[in-house]
């Protein structure tokens, strides 16, 4: 849709005056100059002034199959015409039932009960509420503490935000702090200079065990972890980290919740990363975003048969898991989910991601040689460059904190959107990206970093 300048100016005003955006910087409310995009095709979006940009973060890590996918749009339209909605509370519809089955076929181990939600936060919230429900039923009402990690992001409901560990987000909103504990940063890049990665890993595992022991194993209900801490800056923990954390959890009867809201549905070249990439079968997996390729909101919390057995049948004591949403398993979202799975399978998208990942990693690693870049890290099709003021000293502190936004600005001038996070830029392009488009993305990114470096010197 092309808008005239005057119409567009009114819309920009409405956006500033009436649309309170997520993570709104309230000091600058109403003064934002956001980029508007009104259409998109493949890996590109087209801005209001006609600029075609590669969407580096795939929306918000979600547009797996790119923009303008008419097959998904048609599947949603068809479902809306036939049966837009039917209450999932006492009744059922075949589309979400089929999607639950398709998901259960692709999950690790015995994770076969799919609780549909409206997005990632509600998936995490539901997982945490299920854990509380189970422990209440098992007669362990004291076992409620959830261990999370610094820099984790798990969402924006009260409980999901409470287990999120990004300090910057904690200042002004209340948290259920009595239920949470946070482990220190697991980024090997921040390890002491005298520490090997193996020593660092041992320390992180000891941190988890000590935290459980300190709180008391009878009080700790669950450990929640993203396979890669994505919003926290694409932090990839050392090899073996998740397996060893799971061993500790098993030792102390602590449930393992793997938050795959970003990593699920192909981002690392597999349906789910927990087992296929990190070798673990968690007790609960949460997912969202990519499950509908971002075309419509949907999330899920997938619970193992073992946990469900603890709270059902004779063990249920007549209890109801009184947690759910009007739009749990919305048929139109489910239609988008089914079509996403069908296309990903038919077009070999997981294989494509695995095939293109070495190029992504090679180009990413090359950025680490730029003077402004302290660390370039990633996995699958998720990457991050972290800028430092002095790469010799790895000095983060003296750096202009808005350097991520500066790089994004230069990249947008040259055809690429990024996700700036303070001194970092994060990107996770649509999974359908071609080799040529990937090279173009990294060429523009490199140029953007060089231009930001010039601004700073
Ligand atoms: N969990 C993780 C790992 C996420 O990255 C996010 C969002 O970025 C969420 C949960 C929350 O998902 P949503 O924004 O769909 O509620």
Boltz pocket constraint, residues with backbone or C-beta under 6 A from the ligand:
constraints:
  - pocket:
      binder: B
      contacts: [[A, 60], [A, 118], [A, 119], [A, 120], [A, 121], [A, 122], [A, 124], [A, 153], [A, 154], [A, 155], [A, 156], [A, 226], [A, 230], [A, 231], [A, 259], [A, 260], [A, 261], [A, 262], [A, 288], [A, 289], [A, 299]]
      max_distance: 6.0
